[in-house]
Amino acid sequence: MMKRNLLSAAFALMALAVSADEGMWMLTDLKAQNEAAMMDLGLQIPIEEVYNPDGIALKDAVVHFGGGCTGEIISAEGLVLTNHHCGYGAIQQHSSVDHDYLTNGFWAMNRNEELPCKGLTVTFIDRILDVTTYVNEQLKKDDDPNGINYLSPKYLATVADRFAKAENIQITPATRLELKPFYGGNKYYLFVKTVYNDIRMVGAPPSSIGKFGADTDNWMWPRHTGDFSLFRIYADKNGQPAEYSKDNVPLQVKKHLTISLAGVKEGDFTFVMGFPGRNWRYMISDEVKERMQTTNFMRHHVREARQAVLMDQMLKDPAVRIHYASKYASSANYWKNAIGMNEGLVRLKVLDTKEKQQEQLLAMGREKGDDSYQKAFDEIRSIVAHRHDAMYHQQAISEALVTALDFMKIPSTDGLKKALESKNATKIKEETDKLKAEADKYFASVPFPEVERLVGKKMLETYAGYIPEDQQIGIFKVIDSRFKGNKDAFIDACFKYSIFGSKENFNKFIAHPTLNKLDKDWMVLFKYSITDGLLKTALAMKDANKNYDAAHKVWVKGMMDMRQAAGTPIYPDANSTLRLTYGQVLPYEPADGTVYNYYTTLKGVMQKEDPDNWEFVVPQKLKQLYHAKDFGHYAMENGEMPVCFIVNTDNTGGNSGSLAASSTEKTTPAFAGTTVQVETTTSPLDSLAETAESVYMEETKPKVTIVRPGESKESQEMSSAASSAPQTSGSAGPTAASSQAPSPVSSEAPTPEPQPTEPTESRNAVIIRPEEPDQAALVFDPEAADMLKGDHRIYTAAVSSESSRSASSQTSLICPGHIDLRITAKVQSLEEAESLFSIDPAGNTVEEGSAWAGWNDRARAFVNHISRQDWTELYDISVTVEGTKAPLSSTEIESYMKKLPSDTSEERKEIIRFALQSVGKVPYYWGGKASARNYSGNNFGSITIPDHRGRILKGLDCSGWINWVYWSVTGERLPYEGTEGLKSTGRPVNRADLKPGDIIVITGKTPHVIMFLNWAPNGQIQCIHETGSADNVTVGVMTANWPYYRNLLD
């Protein structure tokens, strides 16, 4: 059955069943089975560049993310791209009411801000080996009294170890050997893996983007979600997997991919590589019916009931929403999958197709005089009929009473019960301590018992609605006898009286544990009843299934033989191993007369917006960008902003996050920045995908360019990209490529000298430098009509032709001690007599009759439009009108102090006085933090190691200065020393309620923090701040309409 897969931000979103060529192909079979077909569809690179058992290929950039999703490496330093919903658990893990990354998104602006994700792993597939012959030899040698070794994971693990020793496969503590049966045990493959477990979260969009459309749009087309997130793999200094440590470094990978700006067009060839979870393509029709009537039925109806209760509570309380977000998303994903699967199976008449295939195989057996297929078929049909009731009941218990009830995951009390029975004081003490530790974990996992109580009541009602009374688990007899059949009363009793109903109940019990209490505890009895129900259904299933595996193996072997005889390529069922599927970018036609385009755009997001429905809320900033049509390089030729596209590849759960690759020599810019393209040319532009933002560069014509001047290693990457990028005339921009990583180098290595290029022509540009370490610097070219604005002032700068390399190289290759670039700036307003409109691009006064006639009505109108925009909101750019930076005299300080509001507290006055006294005395130093209170011990102004802009005087950055002032006056350090931390320090206040000494914070690309001094005319803010623009502490005036106003004192 073919799935049409929806992809966004370079990876698979979901799948819809359609009629098309199917196949989740083994990489080991591509050369023999699929190469010709892939070439016919448009593959233009050798198949060895996709998978090469003897070398490095695209396979080495695809990873198993967290064990249930796929990810791909998109930088030389281990940056991983996957779906938002794949990273959802990690995002939720780090979220709280104060730091709600689920709602607001998260971006680490430097390596120190990347968040370790406990329990998250990333797994590389080092080798894939066909070991069928070896395994069959071992099966003949070893005792197998029950005849189950050929499918036994435990036995196959032993065989894997033997094979590794026999073949001298190098094993490390991080190596994992996985030997799996394929085709029902007719073939075996060994996967040699390396697992990394220091994984850190780098970035994720707000859920209103990453989960836009949520349950309604999930598994549907058209789709409009930006379903992506970013993580990074860390290793020890030798590049080996290691547990989390602050000394670990980003992994230097052997293969990585790049993000294409070229986009896709209808008919483009594409392939998807990932780890599809499970499917059962070799089922007979009876098994398909069984799946529809049991697993899919229960997932649909039970999860729907639970999710309704959860959503009602999540919408009422942000803390509840954050706690249950990942659980809800996981549940809803397969809920929608089950609904769509059943609908698709009916609509596409899959049962009819199955029956025709079955008859073909049975006919082939009759022609050959081989009755093994008929016997296998009859055996499977008999088994399915025999196990139906047990499977139906098992699924009901699993969905309603196991998966749905977090509060029933109570710790085992068996150990304490045995200890109490033995009356051994030592054992009782030991088991009591164990249960205390487990109970602490349990209560932490269920922080909202009232929500659990509501879910419990709904699930008992739902379970009882689907299972006849005489078949229900034993606890229902207790409910009937003790609670008169009132299931709600039973759940209330669990929470009121059980030792696990509350911490208070548990503490009271554990102080004096008794057998009598354990034996009569409602939650303990409920858990025993659920366990007993599962055991009974499992035994019934085991009895029915005892001949299933042997019959299935024969049936699958027959299907393999039939297809191979017909010359049809074969592939095994999905089992969470690495696969490849290929197809084309095509429109979707779900019904006659209904055709959906192969892509969706931001316009569709706006059309779907519903502020009253959490699934379709659109962020205000996204709306502003849409209305301004500010899409940059990412716009299509028609000016629209693409969001998702659809391809007819074959995918299922587990493919989420998968690489979507296209091999074309020429691509159109339809989906700039959203698809991973594999080109026939090679370019080291991968480093530009290193930052959390969409970082891009184009050498062929002036464009807005964002570069990152961070630490030395990142500078190496950037310089490599800048100097090696194609420089061909008329290029449409950077072509994405499969790039081989350079040999691992120490992060301590010096920055290499730049490659010489032709001198650049003199042109106007503006460089915006960050106030905080590891932030992106922005280089704007006025030919793109982007000019800096702040308080009705326009800043332009003439860039000298002395520069020997591009602007991007200059900002990334910092060599303190000599001058790389001279900038001459002339500041002009729009309103004075000598305004911006009185000068030409070189800064010269425009004489009447001048040959330069640039300031026509259209140009003036455009500049005024740019000037009126909210630059902080739209571009995260703030421009300050700087005041004095020379040390203030005592008279000047007193003048400021006298203007403070009369109700200013003495503590606030001390803060302001100390801040004013520091004006002109503390140099700006990027990343600088105080070592001590006051001035002694800090050595401000002394020579130190140059920062990223070559400043060599020891000092503070903006957030370091705020912390130093408060520390010096109050005697206590603030809890955070960066803008990300300061934005949540203290308590929030309204802008109108700001008092002297309060702080105002902005984060993002140009983070900054200032101290409120007083109100200036026209509602602007007079402030004191440490700024890189003045290279010192200064008093300034700015609008500072920023998102965070914080009171650190009251």
Solvent accessible surface area in square Angstrom, and as a share of the most:
residue,aa,sasa,rsa
1,M,55,0.24
2,M,4,0.02
3,K,21,0.09
4,R,23,0.08
5,N,1,0.00
6,L,0,0.00
7,L,0,0.00
8,S,3,0.02
9,A,19,0.15
10,A,1,0.00
11,F,0,0.00
12,A,2,0.01
13,L,9,0.05
14,M,7,0.03
15,A,7,0.05
16,L,26,0.13
17,A,13,0.10
18,V,20,0.11
19,S,106,0.68
20,A,40,0.31
21,D,133,0.69
22,E,55,0.25
23,G,0,0.00
24,M,2,0.01
25,W,18,0.06
26,M,2,0.01
27,L,2,0.01
28,T,44,0.26
29,D,29,0.15
30,L,2,0.01
31,K,114,0.48
32,A,98,0.76
33,Q,52,0.23
34,N,0,0.00
35,E,38,0.17
36,A,74,0.57
37,A,44,0.34
38,M,0,0.00
39,M,74,0.33
40,D,124,0.64
41,L,63,0.31
42,G,21,0.20
43,L,5,0.02
44,Q,91,0.40
45,I,4,0.02
46,P,69,0.43
47,I,4,0.02
48,E,68,0.31
49,E,82,0.37
50,V,0,0.00
51,Y,21,0.08
52,N,41,0.21
53,P,95,0.60
54,D,137,0.71
55,G,33,0.32
56,I,67,0.34
57,A,1,0.01
58,L,1,0.00
59,K,8,0.03
60,D,8,0.04
61,A,0,0.00
62,V,1,0.00
63,V,0,0.00
64,H,18,0.08
65,F,4,0.02
66,G,41,0.40
67,G,50,0.48
68,G,47,0.46
69,C,18,0.11
70,T,0,0.00
71,G,0,0.00
72,E,0,0.00
73,I,0,0.00
74,I,6,0.03
75,S,0,0.00
76,A,7,0.05
77,E,4,0.02
78,G,0,0.00
79,L,0,0.00
80,V,0,0.00
81,L,9,0.05
82,T,0,0.00
83,N,0,0.00
84,H,1,0.01
85,H,60,0.27
86,C,21,0.12
87,G,0,0.00
88,Y,16,0.06
89,G,33,0.31
90,A,10,0.08
91,I,0,0.00
92,Q,39,0.18
93,Q,86,0.38
94,H,45,0.20
95,S,14,0.09
96,S,49,0.32
97,V,91,0.52
98,D,115,0.60
99,H,52,0.23
100,D,13,0.07
101,Y,35,0.13
102,L,3,0.01
103,T,63,0.37
104,N,104,0.53
105,G,9,0.09
106,F,20,0.08
107,W,81,0.28
108,A,4,0.03
109,M,14,0.06
110,N,17,0.09
111,R,23,0.08
112,N,142,0.73
113,E,46,0.21
114,E,9,0.04
115,L,42,0.21
116,P,49,0.31
117,C,5,0.03
118,K,183,0.78
119,G,75,0.72
120,L,26,0.13
121,T,40,0.23
122,V,0,0.00
123,T,14,0.08
124,F,21,0.09
125,I,6,0.03
126,D,47,0.24
127,R,109,0.40
128,I,9,0.05
129,L,38,0.19
130,D,80,0.41
131,V,4,0.02
132,T,22,0.13
133,T,96,0.56
134,Y,46,0.17
135,V,0,0.00
136,N,59,0.30
137,E,79,0.36
138,Q,13,0.06
139,L,37,0.18
140,K,174,0.74
141,K,149,0.63
142,D,37,0.19
143,D,132,0.68
144,D,48,0.25
145,P,127,0.80
146,N,117,0.60
147,G,42,0.41
148,I,101,0.51
149,N,21,0.11
150,Y,29,0.11
151,L,48,0.24
152,S,23,0.15
153,P,111,0.70
154,K,174,0.74
155,Y,25,0.09
156,L,1,0.01
157,A,52,0.41
158,T,62,0.36
159,V,0,0.00
160,A,1,0.01
161,D,73,0.38
162,R,81,0.30
163,F,25,0.10
164,A,4,0.03
165,K,163,0.69
166,A,66,0.51
167,E,100,0.45
168,N,135,0.69
169,I,16,0.08
170,Q,149,0.66
171,I,91,0.46
172,T,47,0.27
173,P,135,0.85
174,A,13,0.10
175,T,18,0.10
176,R,118,0.43
177,L,42,0.21
178,E,48,0.22
179,L,13,0.06
180,K,44,0.19
181,P,37,0.23
182,F,5,0.02
183,Y,9,0.04
184,G,20,0.19
185,G,2,0.02
186,N,27,0.14
187,K,53,0.22
188,Y,1,0.00
189,Y,3,0.01
190,L,0,0.00
191,F,2,0.01
192,V,8,0.04
193,K,25,0.11
194,T,24,0.14
195,V,24,0.14
196,Y,20,0.07
197,N,56,0.29
198,D,2,0.01
199,I,1,0.01
200,R,18,0.07
201,M,0,0.00
202,V,3,0.01
203,G,0,0.00
204,A,0,0.00
205,P,5,0.03
206,P,31,0.19
207,S,23,0.15
208,S,29,0.19
209,I,47,0.24
210,G,3,0.03
211,K,36,0.15
212,F,3,0.01
213,G,0,0.00
214,A,3,0.03
215,D,14,0.08
216,T,75,0.43
217,D,12,0.06
218,N,19,0.10
219,W,24,0.08
220,M,90,0.40
221,W,13,0.04
222,P,43,0.27
223,R,13,0.05
224,H,15,0.07
225,T,0,0.00
226,G,13,0.13
227,D,3,0.02
228,F,45,0.19
229,S,0,0.00
230,L,12,0.06
231,F,0,0.00
232,R,6,0.02
233,I,0,0.00
234,Y,6,0.02
235,A,0,0.00
236,D,40,0.21
237,K,154,0.65
238,N,127,0.65
239,G,27,0.26
240,Q,90,0.40
241,P,28,0.18
242,A,27,0.21
243,E,128,0.57
244,Y,118,0.45
245,S,39,0.25
246,K,167,0.71
247,D,77,0.40
248,N,15,0.07
249,V,43,0.25
250,P,20,0.13
251,L,12,0.06
252,Q,41,0.18
253,V,9,0.05
254,K,95,0.40
255,K,15,0.06
256,H,1,0.01
257,L,1,0.01
258,T,4,0.02
259,I,43,0.22
260,S,0,0.00
261,L,25,0.12
262,A,14,0.11
263,G,0,0.00
264,V,3,0.02
265,K,82,0.35
266,E,96,0.43
267,G,30,0.28
268,D,7,0.04
269,F,3,0.01
270,T,3,0.02
271,F,0,0.00
272,V,1,0.00
273,M,0,0.00
274,G,0,0.00
275,F,3,0.01
276,P,1,0.01
277,G,15,0.14
278,R,120,0.44
279,N,14,0.07
280,W,94,0.33
281,R,22,0.08
282,Y,5,0.02
283,M,30,0.14
284,I,0,0.00
285,S,6,0.04
286,D,27,0.14
287,E,4,0.02
288,V,11,0.06
289,K,80,0.34
290,E,7,0.03
291,R,32,0.12
292,M,29,0.13
293,Q,93,0.42
294,T,0,0.00
295,T,17,0.10
296,N,0,0.00
297,F,60,0.25
298,M,0,0.00
299,R,51,0.19
300,H,47,0.21
301,H,57,0.26
302,V,2,0.01
303,R,29,0.11
304,E,74,0.33
305,A,18,0.14
306,R,12,0.05
307,Q,6,0.03
308,A,65,0.50
309,V,25,0.14
310,L,1,0.00
311,M,27,0.12
312,D,70,0.36
313,Q,31,0.14
314,M,12,0.05
315,L,109,0.54
316,K,140,0.59
317,D,53,0.27
318,P,70,0.44
319,A,32,0.25
320,V,8,0.04
321,R,63,0.23
322,I,10,0.05
323,H,32,0.14
324,Y,2,0.01
325,A,4,0.03
326,S,27,0.18
327,K,72,0.30
328,Y,14,0.05
329,A,12,0.10
330,S,71,0.46
331,S,6,0.04
332,A,2,0.01
333,N,31,0.16
334,Y,78,0.30
335,W,34,0.12
336,K,27,0.11
337,N,13,0.07
338,A,0,0.00
339,I,34,0.17
340,G,36,0.34
341,M,42,0.19
342,N,37,0.19
343,E,104,0.47
344,G,3,0.02
345,L,11,0.05
346,V,103,0.59
347,R,124,0.45
348,L,51,0.25
349,K,132,0.56
350,V,20,0.12
351,L,45,0.22
352,D,71,0.37
353,T,66,0.38
354,K,24,0.10
355,E,79,0.36
356,K,140,0.59
357,Q,52,0.23
358,Q,14,0.06
359,E,87,0.39
360,Q,108,0.48
361,L,0,0.00
362,L,14,0.07
363,A,31,0.24
364,M,36,0.16
365,G,1,0.01
366,R,139,0.51
367,E,147,0.66
368,K,123,0.52
369,G,69,0.66
370,D,50,0.26
371,D,82,0.43
372,S,38,0.25
373,Y,11,0.04
374,Q,64,0.29
375,K,132,0.56
376,A,5,0.04
377,F,18,0.07
378,D,71,0.37
379,E,60,0.27
380,I,0,0.00
381,R,119,0.43
382,S,68,0.44
383,I,7,0.04
384,V,11,0.07
385,A,79,0.61
386,H,118,0.53
387,R,19,0.07
388,H,60,0.27
389,D,99,0.51
390,A,16,0.12
391,M,30,0.13
392,Y,51,0.20
393,H,21,0.09
394,Q,41,0.18
395,Q,34,0.15
396,A,1,0.01
397,I,0,0.00
398,S,36,0.23
399,E,10,0.05
400,A,0,0.00
401,L,1,0.00
402,V,56,0.32
403,T,59,0.35
404,A,3,0.03
405,L,0,0.00
406,D,12,0.06
407,F,1,0.00
408,M,11,0.05
409,K,116,0.49
410,I,6,0.03
411,P,17,0.11
412,S,74,0.48
413,T,7,0.04
414,D,62,0.32
415,G,30,0.28
416,L,3,0.02
417,K,59,0.25
418,K,140,0.59
419,A,3,0.02
420,L,20,0.10
421,E,97,0.44
422,S,58,0.38
423,K,171,0.72
424,N,62,0.32
425,A,81,0.63
426,T,100,0.58
427,K,107,0.45
428,I,42,0.21
429,K,125,0.53
430,E,88,0.39
431,E,35,0.16
432,T,14,0.08
433,D,61,0.32
434,K,111,0.47
435,L,7,0.04
436,K,87,0.37
437,A,53,0.41
438,E,81,0.36
439,A,0,0.00
440,D,99,0.51
441,K,133,0.56
442,Y,11,0.04
443,F,21,0.09
444,A,75,0.58
445,S,56,0.36
446,V,13,0.07
447,P,61,0.39
448,F,48,0.20
449,P,59,0.37
450,E,104,0.47
451,V,6,0.04
452,E,3,0.01
453,R,51,0.19
454,L,73,0.36
455,V,3,0.02
456,G,0,0.00
457,K,42,0.18
458,K,68,0.29
459,M,0,0.00
460,L,0,0.00
461,E,96,0.43
462,T,16,0.09
463,Y,1,0.00
464,A,26,0.20
465,G,64,0.61
466,Y,65,0.25
467,I,4,0.02
468,P,67,0.42
469,E,146,0.65
470,D,122,0.63
471,Q,89,0.40
472,Q,24,0.11
473,I,9,0.05
474,G,39,0.38
475,I,4,0.02
476,F,14,0.06
477,K,142,0.60
478,V,45,0.26
479,I,1,0.01
480,D,83,0.43
481,S,85,0.55
482,R,163,0.60
483,F,35,0.15
484,K,188,0.79
485,G,29,0.28
486,N,76,0.39
487,K,54,0.23
488,D,67,0.35
489,A,34,0.26
490,F,0,0.00
491,I,0,0.00
492,D,49,0.25
493,A,7,0.05
494,C,0,0.00
495,F,14,0.06
496,K,134,0.57
497,Y,118,0.45
498,S,0,0.00
499,I,1,0.00
500,F,3,0.01
501,G,8,0.07
502,S,34,0.22
503,K,117,0.50
504,E,125,0.56
505,N,38,0.19
506,F,9,0.04
507,N,92,0.47
508,K,165,0.70
509,F,13,0.05
510,I,15,0.08
511,A,64,0.50
512,H,146,0.65
513,P,28,0.17
514,T,66,0.38
515,L,58,0.29
516,N,92,0.47
517,K,69,0.29
518,L,4,0.02
519,D,67,0.35
520,K,133,0.56
521,D,2,0.01
522,W,28,0.10
523,M,0,0.00
524,V,6,0.04
525,L,57,0.29
526,F,0,0.00
527,K,62,0.26
528,Y,93,0.36
529,S,14,0.09
530,I,10,0.05
531,T,76,0.44
532,D,59,0.30
533,G,5,0.05
534,L,55,0.27
535,L,100,0.50
536,K,128,0.54
537,T,9,0.05
538,A,43,0.33
539,L,102,0.51
540,A,47,0.37
541,M,21,0.09
542,K,148,0.63
543,D,76,0.39
544,A,6,0.05
545,N,43,0.22
546,K,150,0.64
547,N,73,0.37
548,Y,36,0.14
549,D,68,0.35
550,A,62,0.48
551,A,9,0.07
552,H,31,0.14
553,K,63,0.27
554,V,55,0.31
555,W,4,0.01
556,V,1,0.00
557,K,88,0.37
558,G,0,0.00
559,M,8,0.04
560,M,13,0.06
561,D,43,0.22
562,M,29,0.13
563,R,38,0.14
564,Q,104,0.46
565,A,88,0.68
566,A,80,0.62
567,G,65,0.63
568,T,63,0.37
569,P,54,0.34
570,I,9,0.05
571,Y,5,0.02
572,P,1,0.01
573,D,24,0.13
574,A,0,0.00
575,N,17,0.09
576,S,40,0.26
577,T,4,0.02
578,L,1,0.00
579,R,3,0.01
580,L,0,0.00
581,T,6,0.04
582,Y,34,0.13
583,G,4,0.04
584,Q,45,0.20
585,V,1,0.01
586,L,47,0.24
587,P,37,0.23
588,Y,16,0.06
589,E,105,0.47
590,P,44,0.28
591,A,56,0.44
592,D,145,0.75
593,G,76,0.73
594,T,50,0.29
595,V,95,0.55
596,Y,73,0.28
597,N,76,0.39
598,Y,24,0.09
599,Y,43,0.16
600,T,11,0.06
601,T,17,0.10
602,L,12,0.06
603,K,88,0.37
604,G,10,0.09
605,V,6,0.03
606,M,31,0.14
607,Q,136,0.60
608,K,56,0.24
609,E,52,0.23
610,D,53,0.28
611,P,101,0.63
612,D,140,0.73
613,N,48,0.24
614,W,90,0.32
615,E,18,0.08
616,F,21,0.09
617,V,57,0.33
618,V,7,0.04
619,P,31,0.19
620,Q,108,0.48
621,K,71,0.30
622,L,34,0.17
623,K,45,0.19
624,Q,54,0.24
625,L,44,0.22
626,Y,25,0.10
627,H,129,0.58
628,A,47,0.37
629,K,110,0.47
630,D,58,0.30
631,F,17,0.07
632,G,55,0.53
633,H,33,0.15
634,Y,36,0.14
635,A,27,0.21
636,M,17,0.08
637,E,153,0.69
638,N,100,0.51
639,G,37,0.35
640,E,37,0.17
641,M,40,0.18
642,P,2,0.01
643,V,21,0.12
644,C,0,0.00
645,F,4,0.02
646,I,0,0.00
647,V,0,0.00
648,N,23,0.12
649,T,0,0.00
650,D,1,0.01
651,N,2,0.01
652,T,23,0.13
653,G,10,0.10
654,G,9,0.09
655,N,6,0.03
656,S,16,0.10
657,G,0,0.00
658,S,0,0.00
659,L,0,0.00
660,A,2,0.01
661,A,0,0.00
662,S,4,0.03
663,S,0,0.00
664,T,15,0.09
665,E,110,0.49
666,K,174,0.74
667,T,29,0.17
668,T,46,0.27
669,P,48,0.30
670,A,14,0.11
671,F,0,0.00
672,A,1,0.00
673,G,24,0.23
674,T,18,0.11
675,T,3,0.01
676,V,1,0.01
677,Q,2,0.01
678,V,2,0.01
679,E,10,0.05
680,T,58,0.34
681,T,85,0.49
682,T,105,0.61
683,S,4,0.02
684,P,45,0.28
685,L,14,0.07
686,D,10,0.05
687,S,6,0.04
688,L,11,0.06
689,A,18,0.14
690,E,6,0.03
691,T,4,0.03
692,A,8,0.06
693,E,33,0.15
694,S,66,0.43
695,V,14,0.08
696,Y,23,0.09
697,M,7,0.03
698,E,20,0.09
699,E,49,0.22
700,T,46,0.27
701,K,108,0.46
702,P,57,0.36
703,K,61,0.26
704,V,31,0.18
705,T,17,0.10
706,I,19,0.10
707,V,1,0.00
708,R,19,0.07
709,P,2,0.01
710,G,9,0.09
711,E,66,0.30
712,S,47,0.31
713,K,11,0.05
714,E,5,0.02
715,S,9,0.06
716,Q,24,0.11
717,E,18,0.08
718,M,6,0.03
719,S,7,0.05
720,S,49,0.31
721,A,0,0.00
722,A,6,0.04
723,S,37,0.24
724,S,60,0.38
725,A,9,0.07
726,P,62,0.39
727,Q,108,0.48
728,T,87,0.50
729,S,116,0.75
730,G,75,0.72
731,S,30,0.19
732,A,96,0.74
733,G,13,0.12
734,P,26,0.17
735,T,53,0.31
736,A,2,0.02
737,A,2,0.02
738,S,19,0.12
739,S,3,0.02
740,Q,108,0.48
741,A,19,0.15
742,P,87,0.55
743,S,90,0.58
744,P,101,0.64
745,V,68,0.39
746,S,67,0.43
747,S,54,0.35
748,E,153,0.69
749,A,22,0.17
750,P,117,0.74
751,T,49,0.28
752,P,70,0.44
753,E,144,0.64
754,P,35,0.22
755,Q,112,0.50
756,P,122,0.77
757,T,68,0.39
758,E,145,0.65
759,P,96,0.60
760,T,35,0.20
761,E,149,0.67
762,S,76,0.49
763,R,88,0.32
764,N,29,0.15
765,A,6,0.04
766,V,14,0.08
767,I,36,0.18
768,I,20,0.10
769,R,54,0.20
770,P,4,0.03
771,E,22,0.10
772,E,12,0.05
773,P,33,0.21
774,D,17,0.09
775,Q,4,0.02
776,A,3,0.03
777,A,0,0.00
778,L,5,0.03
779,V,8,0.05
780,F,18,0.08
781,D,9,0.04
782,P,32,0.20
783,E,134,0.60
784,A,40,0.31
785,A,31,0.24
786,D,37,0.19
787,M,33,0.15
788,L,12,0.06
789,K,33,0.14
790,G,8,0.08
791,D,31,0.16
792,H,84,0.37
793,R,77,0.28
794,I,1,0.01
795,Y,54,0.20
796,T,29,0.17
797,A,11,0.09
798,A,40,0.31
799,V,24,0.14
800,S,33,0.21
801,S,61,0.39
802,E,114,0.51
803,S,2,0.01
804,S,61,0.39
805,R,33,0.12
806,S,24,0.16
807,A,22,0.17
808,S,4,0.02
809,S,8,0.05
810,Q,12,0.05
811,T,1,0.00
812,S,0,0.00
813,L,8,0.04
814,I,50,0.25
815,C,62,0.37
816,P,53,0.34
817,G,83,0.80
818,H,104,0.46
819,I,109,0.55
820,D,38,0.20
821,L,40,0.20
822,R,131,0.48
823,I,86,0.44
824,T,105,0.61
825,A,66,0.51
826,K,93,0.39
827,V,71,0.41
828,Q,15,0.07
829,S,12,0.08
830,L,20,0.10
831,E,131,0.59
832,E,106,0.47
833,A,106,0.82
834,E,129,0.58
835,S,10,0.06
836,L,6,0.03
837,F,25,0.10
838,S,30,0.19
839,I,9,0.05
840,D,30,0.16
841,P,67,0.42
842,A,70,0.54
843,G,22,0.21
844,N,88,0.45
845,T,87,0.51
846,V,45,0.26
847,E,118,0.53
848,E,183,0.82
849,G,80,0.77
850,S,45,0.29
851,A,113,0.88
852,W,86,0.30
853,A,85,0.66
854,G,25,0.24
855,W,48,0.17
856,N,83,0.42
857,D,121,0.63
858,R,205,0.75
859,A,30,0.23
860,R,94,0.34
861,A,60,0.46
862,F,86,0.36
863,V,4,0.02
864,N,52,0.27
865,H,86,0.38
866,I,12,0.06
867,S,2,0.01
868,R,167,0.61
869,Q,26,0.11
870,D,64,0.33
871,W,12,0.04
872,T,24,0.14
873,E,61,0.27
874,L,21,0.11
875,Y,50,0.19
876,D,28,0.14
877,I,2,0.01
878,S,35,0.23
879,V,25,0.14
880,T,23,0.13
881,V,40,0.23
882,E,61,0.27
883,G,43,0.41
884,T,55,0.32
885,K,105,0.45
886,A,59,0.46
887,P,78,0.49
888,L,21,0.11
889,S,56,0.36
890,S,87,0.56
891,T,104,0.61
892,E,80,0.36
893,I,12,0.06
894,E,65,0.29
895,S,49,0.32
896,Y,41,0.16
897,M,19,0.09
898,K,167,0.71
899,K,135,0.57
900,L,14,0.07
901,P,58,0.36
902,S,121,0.78
903,D,123,0.64
904,T,12,0.07
905,S,51,0.33
906,E,121,0.54
907,E,78,0.35
908,R,4,0.01
909,K,65,0.27
910,E,96,0.43
911,I,0,0.00
912,I,0,0.00
913,R,88,0.32
914,F,28,0.12
915,A,0,0.00
916,L,0,0.00
917,Q,70,0.31
918,S,0,0.00
919,V,0,0.00
920,G,17,0.16
921,K,96,0.41
922,V,0,0.00
923,P,15,0.10
924,Y,3,0.01
925,Y,36,0.14
926,W,29,0.10
927,G,28,0.27
928,G,8,0.07
929,K,67,0.28
930,A,10,0.08
931,S,74,0.48
932,A,29,0.22
933,R,100,0.37
934,N,64,0.33
935,Y,82,0.31
936,S,92,0.59
937,G,48,0.47
938,N,2,0.01
939,N,92,0.47
940,F,37,0.16
941,G,33,0.32
942,S,48,0.31
943,I,130,0.66
944,T,43,0.25
945,I,136,0.69
946,P,50,0.32
947,D,12,0.06
948,H,14,0.06
949,R,107,0.39
950,G,21,0.21
951,R,31,0.11
952,I,75,0.38
953,L,76,0.38
954,K,68,0.29
955,G,4,0.04
956,L,0,0.00
957,D,0,0.00
958,C,0,0.00
959,S,0,0.00
960,G,1,0.01
961,W,0,0.00
962,I,0,0.00
963,N,3,0.01
964,W,0,0.00
965,V,0,0.00
966,Y,3,0.01
967,W,34,0.12
968,S,7,0.05
969,V,32,0.18
970,T,51,0.30
971,G,32,0.31
972,E,128,0.58
973,R,112,0.41
974,L,25,0.12
975,P,99,0.63
976,Y,101,0.38
977,E,53,0.24
978,G,26,0.25
979,T,7,0.04
980,E,55,0.25
981,G,9,0.09
982,L,0,0.00
983,K,37,0.16
984,S,34,0.22
985,T,11,0.07
986,G,48,0.47
987,R,108,0.40
988,P,90,0.57
989,V,23,0.13
990,N,107,0.55
991,R,58,0.21
992,A,87,0.67
993,D,81,0.42
994,L,12,0.06
995,K,88,0.37
996,P,4,0.03
997,G,0,0.00
998,D,1,0.00
999,I,0,0.00
1000,I,0,0.00
1001,V,0,0.00
1002,I,4,0.02
1003,T,22,0.13
1004,G,21,0.20
1005,K,53,0.22
1006,T,11,0.07
1007,P,4,0.02
1008,H,12,0.05
1009,V,0,0.00
1010,I,0,0.00
1011,M,0,0.00
1012,F,3,0.01
1013,L,1,0.01
1014,N,23,0.12
1015,W,101,0.35
1016,A,15,0.12
1017,P,108,0.68
1018,N,149,0.76
1019,G,46,0.44
1020,Q,41,0.18
1021,I,0,0.00
1022,Q,39,0.17
1023,C,0,0.00
1024,I,0,0.00
1025,H,1,0.00
1026,E,0,0.00
1027,T,2,0.01
1028,G,8,0.08
1029,S,90,0.58
1030,A,13,0.10
1031,D,59,0.31
1032,N,21,0.11
1033,V,0,0.00
1034,T,0,0.00
1035,V,6,0.04
1036,G,2,0.02
1037,V,45,0.26
1038,M,1,0.01
1039,T,64,0.37
1040,A,5,0.04
1041,N,86,0.44
1042,W,8,0.03
1043,P,82,0.52
1044,Y,64,0.25
1045,Y,26,0.10
1046,R,27,0.10
1047,N,2,0.01
1048,L,28,0.14
1049,L,41,0.21
1050,D,92,0.48
